[in-house]
Amino acid sequence: PNTWYICALAVFPEFRDRGLGRQFLAIAHQQAEEKGYNELSLLCFEQNTGALRLYERHGFKVIDRAPVVPHPLIHHTGDILLMTVPVKNHVTQSTELSHQSA
C-alpha cells in the first residue's frame, strides 16, 4: 500500500560490477523518502541470481512469489518474487556500504 515500486532496473553486462545497481537503488530510496513512502518494492525472477543477490545485499526480502506465466517475450521460468525493504532499513544498508567503500 505505502510502497515505492521499482518497475525495472537493468544494467548492460559490460557495465556491471561498477556500483550502478547500488546507485540506482539509492536514487529509488531517495525518491521514496522524499515522497513519504515506507518501503521499496520490486519484482525479480528467481532465475536472475545476480539481481537477486544485489537486492538481498540491500536488505530486500521475498514476501510473495508466483509462477512465471509463459510468454514469448519472457525468457525465464520458475517463480517471480515480490521483494520489499523498509525505507529506513535501506538507508542503513546504503550508509554502511558507502562507509565500507570509502
N, C-alpha and C positions, 0 to 999 in steps of 0.2 A: 504493500500500500504506500508507504512513505520511502520509496527506494528510487535511486537514480540508476536507470537501466543503461548499461553499456551495450549498444546494439552490435557493434563489431569492433574488433581490434586485430589488425593484421600487419605483419612486417615481412617484406620480401626476404627470402633466405640469405641473400648476400648482405643484408643489413642487421641480421640477428646477432645476439650476444654483444650489443653495444649499449644496452640500457634503455633502448627506445620503448620497450613494453612497460618498463618501470615508470618512465616519464609519462607515457600515455595514461597509465593508471593514476599517477599523481595529479594530472590535469583533471581527470574524471572526479577524483576525490575533491579537488578544489571547487569544481563546479557544483558538486553535490552539497558541499559545505556552504557555499555562497547562497544556494537556493533553499537551504534548510532541511535537506533530506537526511534521514537517519542511517541509511545504508546504501551500498552499491550492490548491483545485481547484474548477472550476465548468464549467458548460456554457453556451454563448452561441450564439444563432442568428446566423449571419454577416450576415443582413439587418438585425439590430439594431445599426446602426452607432454609435449613441450609447453603448450599453452596451459595445460592443467597444472604443471609444476610451477609455472610463473604465478598463476592465480593463488595456488596453495601457499607459496612463499610470501605472498602479500596478505595472508590471513583469510582468504575466501574459503568457505566451507560449502559442501554439497548439501542442499536442503531438500532436493527432489530430483527425480530422474524419470525419463520416459523413453521408450524405444524410438529410434530414428525411423521415420516413415520413408520407405524407399521412394526416390525421385531421381530422374536422370541428371539433375544438377547437383545432387548431394552425393559426395563420394565417400561417405562414412556409413558404417553400420554400427550396431550396438546401441548404446544409450546416449542421449543428450542430457547433460547435467545442468540443473539450475543451481547457481552458486551465489552466495551473498557474503558480504563483510560489513560489519558496522563501520560507519564513517570514523568514529573515534578510534577504533582498532586500526583502521587503515592509516591514520595519522601516525600512530605509534610505530607501525611497521615501516612506513616511509622514512620517518625520522631516524629510526635505528639503522636503516640501510644507508641513509645519507652519511651518518657518522662513521659507519664501517667503511664506506668508500673513501672517506677523506683521509 
